[in-house]
């Protein structure tokens, strides 16, 4: 039995999640700055992975028990909840941002996150592997304190196109559900291999 457009659309969210990374003191591209201890860099990467893995599990459960349309609502509700929990647990700020925004309440990149996305686009154009796309920056946040900015790229995979491809190719029931949950959605028109967004972390040092 062939997969329906709705079942493919549900798979896209999990595929997307599984694939995943004032005065400036140091900005780097693919490697952590020397001023960041290896243990801190490792834990930062691990926390980004936690966000993706936890959200992926919730989406998988919703899709199995209630079907693909339910996964759209779960993503909207679960992603902010998981990000809030991880932020409190680790004393950081973590979320996901997009090159085109679907959830305007949590997906809009700020200045440094736009810089990270811009760097990712440039590095992709130069042939760098998507799996290597990380952004690291350490800034002086004032009063002798420093702050780490980290981003890990999320790429568009084939099944992502069910929800993020050309609007004319998205199934009608799913399009209606997306419109209901995300009335300001802009996150369509992608093609395979394009940059979808990033997991981003702000962490006091």
C-alpha positions as CSV (number, residue, x, y, z in Angstrom):
1,X,0.0,0.0,0.0
2,X,1.4,3.4,-1.0
3,X,1.9,6.1,1.6
4,X,-0.7,8.8,1.5
5,X,0.4,12.5,1.3
6,X,-0.8,12.9,4.9
7,X,1.4,10.0,6.2
8,X,4.4,11.4,4.3
9,X,3.7,14.8,5.9
10,X,3.8,13.3,9.3
11,X,7.1,11.6,8.6
12,X,8.7,14.8,7.5
13,X,8.6,16.4,11.0
14,X,10.5,13.4,12.4
15,X,12.9,13.3,9.5
16,X,13.6,17.0,10.0
17,X,14.2,16.6,13.7
18,X,16.4,13.5,13.5
19,X,18.8,15.3,11.1
20,X,20.3,17.2,13.2
21,X,23.4,21.6,15.0
22,X,27.4,44.0,22.1
23,X,31.2,43.5,21.8
24,X,32.3,40.3,20.2
25,X,35.3,38.6,21.7
26,X,35.5,35.7,19.3
27,X,33.3,34.4,16.4
28,X,34.0,31.1,14.8
29,X,32.3,28.9,12.2
30,X,32.6,25.1,12.5
31,X,34.7,24.8,15.7
32,X,34.2,26.0,19.2
33,X,36.4,29.0,20.2
34,X,39.5,28.3,22.2
35,X,37.9,30.2,25.1
36,X,35.2,27.5,25.4
37,X,36.2,24.4,27.3
38,X,35.8,21.2,25.4
39,X,33.4,19.9,28.1
40,X,31.2,23.0,27.6
41,X,31.2,22.6,23.8
42,X,30.3,18.9,24.2
43,X,27.4,19.6,26.6
44,X,26.1,22.4,24.4
45,X,25.9,20.0,21.4
46,X,24.2,17.4,23.6
47,X,21.5,19.8,24.8
48,X,20.7,20.7,21.2
49,X,20.3,17.0,20.5
50,X,18.0,16.6,23.5
51,X,15.6,19.2,22.1
52,X,15.4,17.4,18.7
53,X,15.2,13.9,20.2
54,X,12.5,14.8,22.8
55,X,10.3,16.6,20.2
56,X,10.9,13.8,17.7
57,X,9.6,11.2,20.3
58,X,6.5,13.2,21.0
59,X,5.8,13.6,17.3
60,X,6.2,9.9,16.7
61,X,3.8,9.0,19.5
62,X,1.2,11.5,18.2
63,X,1.5,10.2,14.7
64,X,1.1,6.5,15.8
65,X,-1.8,7.1,18.1
66,X,-3.8,9.9,16.5
67,X,-2.5,10.3,13.0
68,X,-0.4,12.8,11.1
69,X,-2.7,15.8,11.4
70,X,-2.3,15.6,15.2
71,X,1.4,15.9,14.9
72,X,1.0,19.5,13.6
73,X,-0.6,20.5,16.9
74,X,1.8,18.5,19.0
75,X,4.7,20.2,17.4
76,X,3.2,23.6,18.1
77,X,2.6,22.8,21.8
78,X,5.5,20.5,22.5
79,X,8.4,22.4,21.0
80,X,8.0,25.5,23.3
81,X,7.4,23.3,26.3
82,X,10.5,21.2,25.7
83,X,12.6,24.3,25.0
84,X,11.3,25.9,28.2
85,X,12.1,22.8,30.3
86,X,15.6,22.4,28.9
87,X,16.3,26.1,29.3
88,X,15.4,25.9,33.0
89,X,17.3,22.7,33.6
90,X,20.5,23.8,32.1
91,X,20.4,27.6,32.8
92,X,20.4,28.4,29.1
93,X,18.0,29.7,26.3
94,X,17.3,27.1,23.6
95,X,14.9,27.1,20.7
96,X,14.6,26.5,17.0
97,X,14.6,29.2,14.3
98,X,13.8,29.1,10.6
99,X,15.0,30.8,7.5
100,X,11.3,31.1,6.8
101,X,9.1,31.3,9.9
102,X,6.2,28.9,10.6
103,X,5.7,29.6,14.3
104,X,6.0,33.4,14.8
105,X,6.1,33.0,18.6
106,X,9.3,31.0,18.7
107,X,10.8,30.7,15.2
108,X,11.9,34.2,14.5
109,X,15.7,34.6,14.5
110,X,17.4,37.5,16.3
111,X,20.5,39.3,15.1
112,X,23.1,36.7,15.9
113,X,20.9,33.9,14.8
114,X,20.3,35.6,11.4
115,X,24.1,35.9,11.1
116,X,24.4,32.1,11.8
117,X,21.9,31.3,9.2
118,X,23.6,33.6,6.7
119,X,26.9,31.9,7.4
120,X,25.3,28.5,6.9
121,X,24.0,29.5,3.5
122,X,27.4,30.8,2.5
123,X,29.2,27.7,3.6
124,X,26.7,25.5,1.9
125,X,27.4,27.4,-1.3
126,X,31.1,26.7,-0.9
127,X,30.4,23.0,-0.7
128,X,30.7,22.4,3.0
129,X,28.9,19.3,4.3
130,X,25.5,20.1,6.0
131,X,26.5,17.8,9.0
132,X,29.4,20.1,9.7
133,X,27.4,23.3,9.9
134,X,27.8,24.7,13.4
135,X,28.1,28.3,14.5
136,X,30.0,29.4,17.7
137,X,30.3,32.9,19.1
138,X,31.5,34.2,22.5
139,X,30.5,37.8,23.4
140,X,31.1,40.1,26.3
141,X,27.6,40.5,27.9
142,X,28.8,43.2,30.3
143,X,30.1,43.3,33.9
144,X,32.9,41.0,33.0
145,X,30.6,38.2,32.0
146,X,30.6,36.3,28.8
147,X,27.9,34.5,26.8
148,X,28.1,31.6,24.3
149,X,26.0,31.6,21.1
150,X,25.6,28.3,19.4
151,X,23.6,27.1,16.3
152,X,23.3,23.8,14.6
153,X,21.9,23.7,11.0
154,X,18.7,21.8,10.1
155,X,18.4,20.8,6.4
156,X,15.4,20.1,4.2
157,X,15.0,16.4,3.4
158,X,12.7,14.8,0.8
159,X,9.8,14.1,3.1
160,X,10.0,17.6,4.5
161,X,8.5,18.8,1.2
162,X,5.0,17.5,2.2
163,X,4.8,20.4,4.7
164,X,7.5,22.7,3.5
165,X,7.6,22.3,-0.3
166,X,5.6,24.3,-2.9
167,X,2.2,25.3,-1.5
168,X,0.5,23.8,-4.5
169,X,1.9,20.4,-3.6
170,X,0.8,20.3,0.0
171,X,-2.3,18.2,0.5
172,X,-5.5,20.2,1.2
173,X,-6.3,18.7,4.7
174,X,-2.8,19.3,5.8
175,X,-2.7,22.8,4.4
176,X,-5.9,23.7,6.2
177,X,-4.4,22.3,9.5
178,X,-1.2,24.3,9.1
179,X,-3.2,27.4,8.3
180,X,-5.3,26.9,11.5
181,X,-2.3,26.3,13.8
182,X,0.0,28.8,12.1
183,X,-2.0,31.6,10.5
184,X,1.2,33.6,9.7
185,X,3.0,30.6,8.2
186,X,5.7,31.5,5.6
187,X,7.7,28.2,5.7
188,X,6.9,26.8,2.3
189,X,8.7,26.9,-1.1
190,X,11.6,24.8,0.1
191,X,13.5,22.2,-2.0
192,X,15.6,19.2,-0.9
193,X,19.1,20.2,0.4
194,X,18.1,23.7,1.3
195,X,18.7,25.2,4.8
196,X,15.5,25.0,6.8
197,X,16.8,26.6,10.0
198,X,18.8,25.9,13.2
199,X,18.7,24.8,16.8
200,X,20.0,27.8,18.7
201,X,21.4,28.1,22.2
202,X,22.4,31.1,24.3
203,X,24.5,30.1,27.3
204,X,26.2,32.1,30.1
205,X,29.9,31.2,30.6
